[in-house]
Amino acid sequence: MSESHGSITLKHHIHEYQVIGTRPVRHDGADKVTGRAQYGSDVRLSGMLQGFILRSPIAHGKILSLDTTEAENFPGVHAVVTGADLPAASDRVAELGEGSVNLRHLSANVLAKDKVLYQGHAIAAVAADNIHIAEEAAKLIKIEFEKLPVELDVRHAMQTDAAVLNDDVRTVEFGETIFDSPTNVAAKYVYEQGDPEDAFSKADVVIEKEFRTATVHQGYIEPHTSTALWHGDGRCTVWTSTQGAFSVRHQLAELLEIPLTWIKVVPTEIGGGFGGKISVYEQPVALLLSKKSSRPVQVTMNRTDVFQATGPTPGSYIRVKLGADSNGKLIAADAYLAYEAGAYPGSPVNAGCMCILACYDIPNARVEGYDVCVNKPRTNAYRAPGSTNAAFAVEAVVDEIAEKLSVDPLQFRIDNAAKEGTRRPDGVVYPKIGLVECLEAIRDSDHYKSKLEGPNRGRGVGSGFWFNAGLKSSVTVNVNSDGRVSLIEGSTDIGGTRTSLSMQLAETLGIAAEDVQPIVADTDSVGYTDVTGGSRVTLATGMAVHEAGLKIRDQMCERAARIWECDVTDVRYEDDGTIAGPDGKQMSFVELANKIIATGESITASASISAPASSNAFGVHCADIEVDPDTGKVEILRYTAAQDAGTAIHPAYVEGQIQGGVAQGVGWGLNEEYVYNKDGLLMNANFLDYRMPTCFDLPNIDAIIVEVPNPDHPYGVRGVGEVPICPPPATLNAAIHNAVGVRMNELPMSPPRVLHELLKNS
């Protein structure tokens, strides 16, 4: 066990590393703190115009007429585009890395065609000499609407009398259309194992509850921004703040019917994404404006645009029923999930279905999920998409069953925890996982052992799960003659992955992390790489880095054999970077690198991998809170989060991911929500009225890093970025109940809602 910076690392493996597990200064640190780092809106091109997107003032309606004449003739305007400028998109699904999208729907979301489906839906765009002219010209665009009924509630939108948003949407189950009529229910998912009905009949305790969660936004600090240049030969370059340059390239090629290789996407530094910067929004618009104006065009959203028109995470309705026997074992489960998709299909309800029972070993279970369109912006991923909603619901019922059985809620979780060999209802059988170790880490922590005294104070625990994506990654490694190494990779760096990848390469080569120079390259400069999402970069791109590093080791041995005039089988590459040969010959990595140019061709290696689909990461949280009985306000007094990182490459980054996820989960749990009026207009589309937690709302967050190595990774890595957002709402809900005796069933658990429950139960 080792301690540092208020965190504890619990190791469950025997490997000792030279670089992995240390805390070097991040490679991009100097650029970030000095302001040299170039973010999306820092891009400046000669003759660049500014673009502005005109958005729908209503939540649902037909576009009867659209006249852009006055805007086109306004002084300083160089181009105006509408949905008519987009090619007719095919009815085909494209994978985005975290989720998928129908290309026809994606096109209609970029610029509306005949209907608007939410307030903020993009309708037209103007490129002008500056943003002020563009905005003024956009006001001159004349639009006539026929207003249509608004659907905001996910359950009502499922009814047969609901207003249908998309005439082309049919309910699909297991790839087959089950109802051949227009509907808001885009998909149905069902997973089942065992015999739940029979198991419930034999259960000694059965509890069933309903839950609702509000729509919330990722809240990234940098708004969406892109700069596009349509070259005279038909090729184009896009500089954009994105989580996946190759995903943007693919979407642009499909939407604008441009050959894929004619598009170069340059990822800028990114001011946060959390899943919300994968789908394209302004990128196709900027390209169309550039093509029409023959000038580079930059489009940057304002904060209201971001809230109204970019993918938040879905609100949801969830029903959970659990049954346990008198021995305290969960034997039956039934879960029903209906998630908002927003204007177009594609909510993470299927992920929610797979996550909702993932922390428990329940032999008889049924899970049913629905993807439902409502008049809100199309939802997008937000850190473990679908899992936080599900955890809030199932953990509350688990707590109530433990209470009915008079069992400690943490011990109840240990007794029923998923472990190696456990089968989820969706069919996945777990390999070695670290949930029990996380539960035990909280149980054995100073926090859980400490006394909590005082009125209206309570302690709660909660568990959470995320798969962690594998997908595809590519890297290229070049050895330089000074003994340092260049690492070219295609994964956008959001949370310090330049350094976590460099450290894995350094470990493989036996050199210092500081001797690796990482570069996040554009789509022309590195092989195909999937998005930075799903907690996949340190995991999957790290696997590509390791493979390229092994190739470099082989080439270094070959070069040494050439110099020593011996057989390559007589040369060994030691883990400390020493190259050893016959008769005691040896050279350091630097010494051999110095001889590369003089002895032959350069030493370089590329690797492209498709990583296993899941590394199965779990977290368990513990929170102490105090409730103000007069206002319902919840104050967090202490918070501890334990998480299985497999192997913590850079412990400080793991701690930061855990703490950041907790902060966002706390916001989701206590304050954050989209507030719509009856007409579907968003009433709090700014950071003043959309209540995110600040430093005054959060205590120090203690992190316990559990290391149960992932058997599918050469260094045992599990992704860490998404799990920590899953348990907080459930953990806080349990603490509220223990403090004041009420159980919350709706997020956020804001002061008015908590006070309402207190008064109702007084």
N, C-alpha and C positions, 0 to 999 in steps of 0.2 A: 504494500500500500504506500502511495506517495501523495503528499499534499503540496498544493501550490495555489496561490491566489484565491483561497477560500473554496477550492474544489478538491475532490478526492478521486483518485483513480483506483478502481478495484480490478486487478489483473487476474484473468482466468486462463493464462497461457504462459509458456516458459520461454518464448522467444525474447532475446535481447537484441536490440537494434542499435546502430551507431547514430543514425539520423532520425529515424521514426521515433516519435515520442518526445523529441526536443522542441524548443520554441524559438526558432530563428526569426529574425525580423522579416516581415513579408516583403516580397520582391517589388511590389508596386507601392510600398509604403511611402517612399520619398515623394513620388509623383502625386499621391493623393493628398498628403499633408501640405505640400507646397503649392497646390493648385495647378500643376503642370498637366495632370491627367485630363484627357480630352473626352468630354461627355458629348451627348448627341447634339445639343444646341450650340456647342463650341465650334462645330464645323463651319468653315467660311470658304466659299468659292467665289471666284471672280464673276461678277454679273448676277449674283444669286438673288432670286426673288423670294418673297415671303408668302406663304399660303395660309388661307383661313377656310375652315369648313363650316358651312351653314347647316344647322341641325334642327330637327323637328321640335316645334314648341308644344306638340300634343303627343299623347301616349299611344294612340291607335287611330288610324284613318287612311282613307284612300287619297292618293294624289290625283286630283282631277285635272289640274293644269300647272305648268311650271314654265315661267318666262324669265330668261336670263339676259334679255336684250339690254336693259339699262345698265346692268352690271358690266357687261362686255364693253360697253361704250364709255364707261367711267374712266376719266383720266388717270393714268398710272397702272391700269389693269392690263395684263398681258395674256391671261387665259382664264376661262371658266369651264368647269367640267361638271357633268351630272351622271346619273346612273346610265344614261344612254351612251356614254363614252366607254363603258365597260363592255367587253365582248360577252355574248350569251354564255354563261357558265354551264358546265355539264353537271348532271345529277349524279355526282360521284363523291365518295367519301375519301378524304385525305387524312392521314395520320399526322398529328402535330407533335408527338413525343409524349405529352401529357394530355391525352384526350384526342378526339378526332372531330372533323367537321365536314359537312356536306358543302362542296364547292359552290353550288348554286346559292345556298344560304349565306356562305361567307361573302360572296360577291354582293348580295343584296344588303348585307350588313355594312360593307365598305361604303356603298352609295345606294340609297334606296331606289327601287324601281317604280312600282305602282302603289306601294303601301309603306307607311311608317308604322313601326311596331313598338316603339317606346320613345319617351321624351329624350331628345338628344340623338336620335337616329340621323346619321349623316345623309344629306340630300344633295348638296352641291358644294363646290369649292372654287375659290378665287385665288389666283396668283397675281401679286401686284408688287410695285416697287418697295413697299414696306407694309407692315402688318396693319397699320392704321387705315391705309387706303383699301387693303383687302377686306377689312371688316366693314368699312363704310359701303363698299361696292356690294358686299354680300347682302346688306340690308335692302338693296334695291331689287333683289330677286323676288319675283311675285309667285306665290304658291297658293293654290286653292285646294282646301281639304274637304272631304266628307268624313266627319267624325264617326267613329265606330265604338261600340261598347268596350270597356276596359276590363281585362281580367288580371287581377293582382294576387288572388288567393289560390294557392296551388291545388287545394281540394276542390274549390268551385270550378276551376279551369278544367278539371277532369270530368265534370258532369256533361250530360248530353245537351243541356240547354245553354252551355257556355258559348261565348263568342269565339269562333275559331280563328286563330292568328294566321296560319299557313294552310292554304288549300291543298298543298302537296304532301302534307304530313299524314302518315298512316301509322298505326301502332304496330311495331315490329317486335316479335319475340323469337329468340334463337334464329334470327335471320329470315324469318317468315312473317309476312303481313297477316295479322290475325283479324283486323277489321278493315274492310275496304271502303272506308268513308273518311272524309276530312275530320281531324281531331287534334286536340292539343296534347294528347298522350302519345309521345313519339316512340317510346320503347317500354317494354316490360321485361324484367329479369326475375327469374325464379331459381333458387338453389335449395336443395333439400337432401338430407341424409337421415337414415334411421326412420323411426315412426313417431313423429312428434305428438300426434293425438293420443296414441296409447301411452306414451311417456307422461304426458300431462295428467292423464287419468290416474296414474300411479304416484304422482308427486304429492308430498306432504305440505308444501308451501308453493302457491302459485300467485304471482303478482303480474298485473298488466297495467301499463301506463301509456299516456299519449304525451308527445312533446312537439314543440314548435321552435324553430330557430329562424332568426331574421337574416335578410340579405346583408352581407358585410363586404367591404372592399379591402384589397391588399394594403392600400395606404403607402405605396412606395413613394419615396421623396421626390423622384424625378418624373415629370410627366412624359408621356409618349412623344417622341420627336424623331424626325427623319429628314434627310436631305437627299434628293434624287437628281441625277443627271442622265438624261437620255441623249446619248451620243449620236452624231450625225449618221453613223453607219448602222444604227438600229440597236447597238449594244448599249447597256446602261449600268450605272453604278449607284448603289444606295448605301449611304452611311446611316446607321440606325441604332437606337438603343433597344436591344433585343436579347432574349435568352437563347436564341438559336438562329444564327446567320443562315444555315442551310435550310431551316424550316421557312424562313422568310423568302429565300430564293425560290424554293419549291412553290410556295403560295403565289408569289408574283408571276412565275412562269405559267402557272395554271390559270390564274385570273386574267392576265393580260395577253395570254397566248404568245409568249416570247420564248424562244429556245432557252433551255435551262442554262447552257454554257455562255449565253450572251449576257447573263446577269451576274454582276459581282456585288456581293453584299459585304460591306465592311462593318463589323461590329464595333461600336464605340464603347467607352467605359459606360457602365450602367448603374444608375442610382436606384437600385432595387427592382425587383420584379415579382418574386414569390409565386410565379406561375402566370401572372397577368400580362407578361410581355412575350407571349409565344404566338398568338394569333396576330395577323396583320390588321391594322386599322388605317393609319395615315400613310403607310408606305405606298400602296397602289395609287392613292390620290396624288401624292407628291410626284410619282412617276408620270401619271397622266398629264399633270400640269406642266411638267418639264417637257414632255413630248410636244404639247400644244404650243408652248411658249418658246421652245428652243433655247431655254435658259435653265440653269440649275434652280431648284425650288426647295425651300425648307418649310416643313409644316411641323409646328409644335403645338400640342394641345394646351389649353389653360386648365386649371384645376377643376372647374365646373364640367368641362368636357370629359375629363378623366372619370369623374364620378358618374355622370349621366350616361356615358357611352362606351366605357370599357368594362371588360368582364369582371364583375364581382363574383364572390362565391355564392352559391344558391341558398336561399331560404328553404326551409323544409318542414314537412310534417312526418313524424316518425311514431310508430306504435311498437312497443316491445312487451312481450310476454315471456316470462321465465318461470321454470318449475324446478324445485329442488327436493331431495328426499330428506328424511330426518337426520341423516348422517352429514348433512351439509354439502352434498354433491349436487351440482347442477346436472339435471338429466334431460331437460327439454327447453326448447327456445322457439319462439315465433316472432319474426320481425317484419314490419311493413314500413317501407320508406317511399315517400313521394318528394322529389326534389324539383325545385324550379330550374328550368333550363334557360329562362329568359326568353327572348324573342324567337330564338331558333333552337332546335334540338341540340343536346350535347352536354347535359349536366353530368356531374361525376357520381350519379346515383349508383352505377354499377360498382364503382370502387367502394362506395358506402356500404353496399350489400356485402362485399367481400371483407370489409373491415369490421363490421358491427359486432361480430362474434369472434373476431380473430384472437382475442386475448384469453379465450376460455376453451376448455376441453368439454364440449357438450355433444354427446353421441347422437342425440335426436334433435334435429333443428330444421326450420324452414325459414327462408328469407325471400321476400318479395319486394321488388323495387320498380318505381315508375319515373320516367323522364318526361316532365310536363312543361309545355310552353306557357309563359305568362308575359304580360306587357312590361317587361323590364329588360335592360341590356342583356345580351347573350352572356351567360355565365362562363367563367373561365377558371382555370386551376388556381387554388390558393393553398399552398403549403399543405400537403397531404389531402388533396381535394376529396371531399366527401367523408373523410374519416372523423373530423372533429364533431360534426353534427351527430354521427352515429355513436361516438364515444359518450357524448353528453347524455344520450338516451339510455344506452345499455348500462352504463356505470351507475346511473341513478337507481335502476331496478335492482342491480346487483347489491347496492348498499341497503336497499329496503329489505331484500331477502335475508341478508346477513343480520339485520336488526331483528327480523321476525324469528330467526333461529338463535338469537342471542350469541352470535359469533363475532369476534373482532373482524371488522371489514377487511383489514389487510391480510389476516390469516385466512379468511374465506377466499380471497383472491389467490393466495398461495396454494390452497388446497384444490382449486379449480383451474389453475393456470394451464395454458397451452404449453406444451413442451415438445421435445423431439419425438416424432411419431404421431402427434395430434393431427387429425384431419379436419380441415375447415369444411363448412357446408358447400363451398364452391369447388371442393375436390382436392385442394392443395394439402399435401402431407408435409409437415414441417421437418426440415433437417435440424441440425443443432441450432438452437436459438437461446436467447438470454433473458427471457421474461422472468423466470423464477429468480434469477440472480438479481434483477432490478428490484423485484418485490422484497427480496431479502436485504438488499442494500438500504432501502427505505426503512424497513423494520429495524435494522441494526444501527440506523443513523442517530446521531445526537438529537436531531430534530424530533424524530418520532418518539424517542425515549424521554424527552423533556416534558415537564409539566406545563399545562396551559391553564392558567387561572384567571378569574375575573368574569363578571357578568357579560352575557351576549358575545362570548368568544367561543370559537369552535375550530376543530381540526378536521380536515378531510383528506382522503386519498383518492387517486384515480389512475387508470391505466390507459395506454394508447398504443396504436400500431400503425405502421406504414410499410408497404412492400419494399420500396426502393427499386427504381427502374434499373435495367441493365442497358439495353439498346447498343447503338453503334458509336464507336469513337476511333479517331485516327490521330497519329502524331508522327513527327519526324524529329530525329535527334542528330545533331552535327557535333563532331568533336573538333574543337579549335586547337591550333598549334600552341596556345599558351596553357593548355590543360583545362580550360573551361569548356562548358558544353552549352549549346543552344537547343532549346526545346520549343518546337513549333507545334501548337495545338489549336483545336477549333472550338474549345469549350469556353463560352463567355464566363468571365470571372466575376461572380457576385459575392461570394463569401470567403475569398482567400484561396481559391483553388489553384492559382498560379503556384503558390507556395506548397500546397499539399501535393501537387503533381511533381514539382521539382524535388521535394523531399523523397518521394518514392523512387525517382530516377537516381537521385544521389545515393540512396540506400543500395540500389541495384548495382551501381558502379563503384561504390566505396569511396565517394568523394564528398565534399561538403555541399550542403544545400546552397550556400552562397556562390558556389562555382557553377551553378546551373542558371542560365538566362532564359526565362520562359517568355514566349511571345504568343498572344492570342491572335491568330491570323484570319484573313478574309477567306471567302469561299474559293478563290482561285489559288490559294497558297498552301492548302492542307487538304487531306482527304476528308470524305464525308464524315460529319460528326453530328449526332443528335443533340437535342436541346440541353441547356443547363436547367434541369428540372428533374423531379422524381428522386432527388438526392443521389444522382447517378455519377457526378463528375469525378470525385475522389475515388469512388468505387470503380466505375467502368473505364473512364479515361485513364485512371491509374493502372488498370490492367494493360492498356495499350502502351503506356509508358514503360511498364515493367518488361513487356515483350520486346520493345525497341531497345531497352537497356541490355537485355540478354544478347541481342544481336550485336550491339556495340562491343560487349565483352568478347564475343567470338571473333569479331574483326580485330580487336586489339591483340588477341592471342595469335591470330594469323600474322599480323604485322610483326609481332615480337619474334615469331618463328622465322620470318623472312630475314630479320636483322641478325638473329643468332645462327641462322643457317641450320636449323634443326627441324624436326618433324613437329607439326602443330600439336600432335597428341602428347608431346613432351612439355607443353606449356600449360600452365594453370593460371586462372584468374582468381585471386584471393578476394574475400569479401571486403578487405580494407583497401581495395584498388591496386594492390601490388600484382604485377604480372611476373610469375616465377617460371624459370626454365631449368634445363639440365645443368648439372655441375654447379649448382648454387647461383646461377645467373638470376638476376631480378631487376626490374625497373618499376618505378612508381608510375601512376597514371600520367602525371605531369611530364615525367621524363620521356615516356613513350610518345605522348602527344607532341612533344617538341620535335620528334623525328618524323612525323607524318608526312610533311611536305617533301622532305628529302628522300623518303623511302618509297614513295608511290602515290597512288590515288587517295582522295580524301576518305575519311571514315564517317559514314553516315548510315542511318537506318530508319526505316519507317515501319509502322505497325498499324494495322486496322483490325479491330476486334468487334465481335457481337457478344456482349456479356450476358450471363444468365439473367433471367427475367426478374429475379427477386433476391434480396438479401435479408428480408424479414427483420425489421428493427422494432424494438419495443421500448417504451418508457413508462415510468411510474412516478407520480408526483405527490407531494404532501404540502398542504397549505394551512396556515393558521390565520384566522380572520376575526374581525370584530364588527358586529352589525350595530349601527346606530338605530335604536328602536323608534326614534322620533322621525327619522328621515328615510330609513331603509338603505342608507349608504353603507357599502361594504368596504372596510379598510383591511388591506392585506398586511399582516404583521410579520410573517415569515414564510419563505417558500423554498422548497428543496425539490430538485428534479434529478432522478436517476435514469440513465439511458445506456443501453448497450450499443457502443460504437464499434464493436468488433475489435478493432485496433485503432486507437486514437493517433492519427498521423501527427497532427499538431494540436496538442491538448488545448491550447488557448483558443483555437478556432472552434473546436468541439464545444468548449464552454460557451463561446460567443453564440454559436448556433442554438444551443439549448436555451440560453438566456433570452435571445431574440425571439425564439418560438414561444417561450413562456409569456413574454411581454405581449405578443400579438394574441395569444390565446386568452390572456387576461382581458384585453380589450374586447375581444369577441364575447367573452363570458359576462362581462359586467356593464359595458356601455355601448359598444358599436352596433349600429343598425341603420339601414336605409329607412327613412321616414317618407312615405308617399301619402298624398291626399287621395280623395276618392276618384279624382280624375287621372290618377297615375302620374302626377307631377312630383318630382323629388324635391323635398322641402329642405334638405340639409346637404346640399352638394358643395360643401367646402369644409376645410379643416377646423373652422370655428364651430360649426354646428354639428359636424360629424365627430363624435366624442372619442378620440383615441387617447389611450393612457399616456401620461407624461411621467417625468421623474417623481412627481409628487404622489403618483398613484401606485408606485412599485417599490417594494423593498429590495434589499440585496437578494439576488437569486443564487442560491448555492447549487452547484452542479456536482453530481456524483457520476463519474464516467466508469461504466462497467465495460469490461473487455472480454467478451466471449467471441473468439475469432470466427469470422465467416469462412466456412470451408471452401467456398468457391473463389476466394480471392487470394492471391499469392502472399499478401501481408495481412489477411484476415479482416479487411475493411468492411464495415457496414455503413451505408449512408446515414447521416445524422440530421440533415437540415429540416426534415418535415415532421418527424415524430413529436418534437416538443410542443407543437401547437395543438395536439390532439387532447391531452388530458386536462388542461387548465379549466375549461368551463365545468367539466364533471367534478373535478377536485374541489373547486370553489362551491359548487352546489352542495356537495357533501358537507363542507365546512359550515355553510349557512344553516343547514339542517341541524348540525350538532350545536350550533350557537344559539339558535332561536326556535328550533323545532318545526320549521316549515320546509317543505320540499318544493323546489321550483321546477316548473316544467316548460319554461319558455325562456329563450335567449333574445336579448341580453337580460341578465338579472340586475336590471338598473334599479336605482333607488325607488322610483314609483312602483315598479312591479313587486319588489321585496316588501315595501310598505303595505301594498294592497294585500299581500298574503298574510302579513302580520296582523293587520286589522281584521281580516276575514277570520283568522283563527283566534282572535282575542276574546 
